[in-house]
């Protein structure tokens, strides 16, 4: 009996080690923590990792689905949106009639790819196309959100660093004008605990209008962003957004790009470069 107890004491550490290896926990990536993953790895995970849980978010008009993905090594959440409506004309809740109305998940992917070309992919979460539950849609990396801009306004919460906040908002405003989102609102601007801004939900963007919505919002611009706007090539944009934007939509983006650049050049001529660019 004593020998058996001695053997048990010798085997116990080995058994603990065995079960620790056999039942190694799945690594859970905290929301917003890419754990050193490249964008390509995140995209691959979003496209292929099995969905282990889902629930409706109840946010926004299109009610995206909150998914939990796990490939056996890593677990992370994602937002899935499958809306893809096309109507010859639609009466909006404001009473305005929009002709050739589109509300499509494809614009979320187009916005991400456009953001990549402009160096704004730290403003738009990684988004790819995926089929889930029998539907094609856009799937985006879940973010560590503390609140959205509507919440911040309602609660009268001031950013701790107004200058850093404004520099991010100037980029958001440029992107808003470029994509012409007819449903842009404060709930589409998300805020993390460290006051990082993210712009999401572009399903009613990329209208074929050549005018800007709110050119008065274009008051300052990041120097590198302005340089990338000037260098944006319509052929490259069409190739990067193939299947997600039509030729007319790409052309409208480029027309709005031209007007954005002219707006900043006008301001620079009036106020000086240092007063406009940062």
Buried (B, 14 or more C-beta within 10 A) or exposed (E): EEEEEEEEEEEEEEEEEEEEEEEEEEEBBEEBEBEEBEEEBBBBBBEEBEBEEBEEEEBBEBEBBBBBBBBEEBBBBBBBBBBBEEEEEBEEEEEEEBEEBBBBBBBBBBBBBBBBBBBBBEBBBBBBBBEBEEBEBBBBBBBBBBBBBEBBEEEEEEBEEEEEBBBBBBBBBBBBBBBBBBBBEEBBBBBBEEBBBBBBBBBBBBBBEBEBBEBEBBBBBBEEBBBBBEEBEBEEBBEBBEEBBBEEBBBBBBBBBBBBBEBBEEBBEEEEEEEBBE
